[in-house]
């Protein structure tokens, strides 16, 4: 339970720091954090966790850019 609270506070802090970013950049940060978190929870190796973060960041950037337009 405490881990979930800490993760949610950390995510809120990261997203609050994105005030002057474009929608694509915000999506990349959120997607990267989400992908990395899912990779860690799934118990992947270091390479899998990093790959999930990179893929999440790329998908988040594309989604954020599409929403921004």
SEKOL-990538 format. One line per 4 residues: number of its first residue (from 0); for each residue x, y, z of N, C-alpha, C. Coordinates in Angstrom, 3 decimals, padded with zeros to 6 digits. Layout:
N
NUM) X/Y/Z/X/Y/Z/X/Y/Z ~ ...
//
This chain:
69
0) 000.823/-001.192/000.000/000.000/000.000/000.000/000.869/001.259/000.000 ~ 001.911/001.238/000.828/002.784/002.412/000.924/003.528/002.635/-000.394 ~ 003.895/001.543/-001.073/004.571/001.684/-002.364/003.668/002.353/-003.393 ~ 002.402/001.985/-003.400/001.455/002.590/-004.348/001.312/004.088/-004.099
4) 001.247/004.468/-002.841/001.128/005.886/-002.491/002.375/006.641/-002.943 ~ 003.545/006.055/-002.699/004.801/006.695/-003.099/004.886/006.851/-004.611 ~ 004.484/005.822/-005.348/004.528/005.889/-006.809/003.574/006.956/-007.329 ~ 002.388/007.049/-006.759/001.424/008.055/-007.199/001.924/009.469/-006.899
8) 002.544/009.668/-005.736/003.095/010.986/-005.413/004.257/011.341/-006.334 ~ 005.086/010.361/-006.647/006.204/010.615/-007.556/005.691/010.967/-008.950 ~ 004.692/010.248/-009.426/004.121/010.533/-010.742/003.478/011.914/-010.771 ~ 002.783/012.281/-009.708/002.176/013.616/-009.643/003.256/014.696/-009.643
12) 004.359/014.453/-008.955/005.463/015.421/-008.942/006.100/015.587/-010.301 ~ 006.277/014.480/-011.016/006.869/014.545/-012.358/005.944/015.300/-013.299 ~ 004.668/014.974/-013.260/003.723/015.635/-014.162/003.529/017.108/-013.802 ~ 003.642/017.462/-012.534/003.518/018.864/-012.143/004.707/019.677/-012.636
16) 005.849/019.047/-012.800/007.038/019.729/-013.305/007.007/019.944/-014.802 ~ 005.964/019.501/-015.462/005.858/019.587/-016.925/005.063/020.808/-017.382 ~ 005.033/021.848/-016.598/004.164/022.982/-016.887/004.491/023.661/-018.212 ~ 005.761/023.835/-018.542/006.137/024.559/-019.749/006.468/023.633/-020.909
20) 005.963/022.435/-020.902/006.243/021.471/-021.967/005.093/021.412/-022.964 ~ 005.430/020.975/-024.176/004.396/020.774/-025.184/003.623/019.495/-024.847 ~ 002.438/019.318/-025.448/001.679/018.084/-025.178/002.461/016.817/-025.552 ~ 003.253/016.874/-026.609/004.050/015.718/-026.986/005.093/015.373/-025.945
24) 005.730/016.394/-025.393/006.739/016.164/-024.357/006.102/015.633/-023.085 ~ 004.951/016.165/-022.726/004.245/015.662/-021.544/003.862/014.194/-021.737 ~ 003.389/013.862/-022.921/003.028/012.472/-023.212/004.227/011.558/-023.153 ~ 005.385/012.044/-023.619/006.599/011.225/-023.584/007.028/010.946/-022.154
28) 006.957/011.945/-021.290/007.334/011.756/-019.881/006.372/010.781/-019.203 ~ 005.081/010.988/-019.402/004.090/010.112/-018.775/004.189/008.694/-019.329 ~ 004.351/008.567/-020.640/004.458/007.240/-021.251/005.714/006.504/-020.822 ~ 006.824/007.228/-020.736/008.069/006.609/-020.276/007.970/006.134/-018.844
32) 007.371/006.948/-017.992/007.196/006.559/-016.587/006.253/005.370/-016.466 ~ 005.188/005.388/-017.230/004.232/004.290/-017.180/004.846/003.000/-017.708 ~ 005.549/003.079/-018.834/006.188/001.892/-019.394/007.232/001.307/-018.466 ~ 008.039/002.156/-017.854/009.048/001.693/-016.915/008.398/001.065/-015.690
36) 007.364/001.684/-015.187/006.659/001.141/-014.022/006.041/-000.212/-014.300 ~ 005.438/-000.363/-015.461/004.834/-001.641/-015.822/005.918/-002.706/-015.975 ~ 007.039/-002.336/-016.587/008.145/-003.284/-016.728/008.690/-003.738/-015.388 ~ 008.769/-002.806/-014.431/009.270/-003.161/-013.104/008.285/-004.044/-012.362
40) 007.010/-003.731/-012.447/005.994/-004.517/-011.753/005.919/-005.928/-012.340 ~ 006.106/-006.039/-013.645/006.067/-007.343/-014.293/007.292/-008.187/-013.959 ~ 008.294/-007.580/-013.350/009.472/-008.328/-012.929/010.460/-008.576/-014.047 ~ 010.508/-007.690/-015.009/011.415/-007.847/-016.130/012.857/-007.562/-015.744
44) 013.756/-008.000/-016.606/015.172/-007.704/-016.396/015.423/-006.229/-016.685 ~ 016.644/-005.781/-016.411/016.977/-004.370/-016.614/016.735/-003.955/-018.065 ~ 017.152/-004.773/-019.006/016.964/-004.447/-020.425/015.503/-004.348/-020.811 ~ 014.687/-005.218/-020.262/013.262/-005.178/-020.569/012.602/-003.942/-019.979
48) 013.009/-003.571/-018.782/012.436/-002.382/-018.135/012.812/-001.119/-018.911 ~ 014.079/-001.023/-019.327/014.520/000.140/-020.102/013.802/000.174/-021.449 ~ 013.673/-000.970/-022.086/012.960/-001.038/-023.365/011.507/-000.625/-023.234 ~ 010.862/-001.072/-022.157/009.461/-000.690/-021.931/009.344/000.811/-021.723
52) 010.308/001.411/-021.023/010.296/002.862/-020.824/010.479/003.614/-022.121 ~ 011.381/003.134/-022.965/011.608/003.795/-024.258/010.389/003.681/-025.166 ~ 009.806/002.504/-025.212/008.617/002.314/-026.044/007.463/003.158/-025.510 ~ 007.288/003.172/-024.183/006.226/003.995/-023.582/006.427/005.467/-023.861
56) 007.680/005.924/-023.815/007.971/007.323/-024.121/007.644/007.674/-025.563 ~ 007.986/006.775/-026.480/007.702/007.027/-027.895/006.202/007.062/-028.162 ~ 005.492/006.111/-027.604/004.038/006.078/-027.795/003.390/007.298/-027.137 ~ 003.884/007.673/-025.964/003.348/008.854/-025.289/003.580/010.125/-026.081
60) 004.749/010.237/-026.719/005.032/011.429/-027.522/004.086/011.506/-028.719 ~ 003.905/010.387/-029.393/003.005/010.378/-030.564/001.585/010.716/-030.133 ~ 001.137/010.107/-029.033/-000.225/010.375/-028.545/-000.391/011.821/-028.093 ~ 000.598/012.333/-027.375/000.521/013.717/-026.913/000.529/014.708/-028.064
64) 001.328/014.428/-029.085/001.365/015.312/-030.254/000.031/015.291/-030.990 ~ -000.573/014.105/-031.086/-001.876/013.995/-031.772/-002.947/014.756/-030.993 ~ -002.908/014.679/-029.682/-003.899/015.391/-028.869/-003.680/016.899/-028.960 ~ -002.398/017.301/-029.012/-002.081/018.722/-029.090/-002.537/019.378/-030.379
68) -002.683/018.600/-031.417/-003.119/019.148/-032.714/-004.606/019.054/-032.799
//
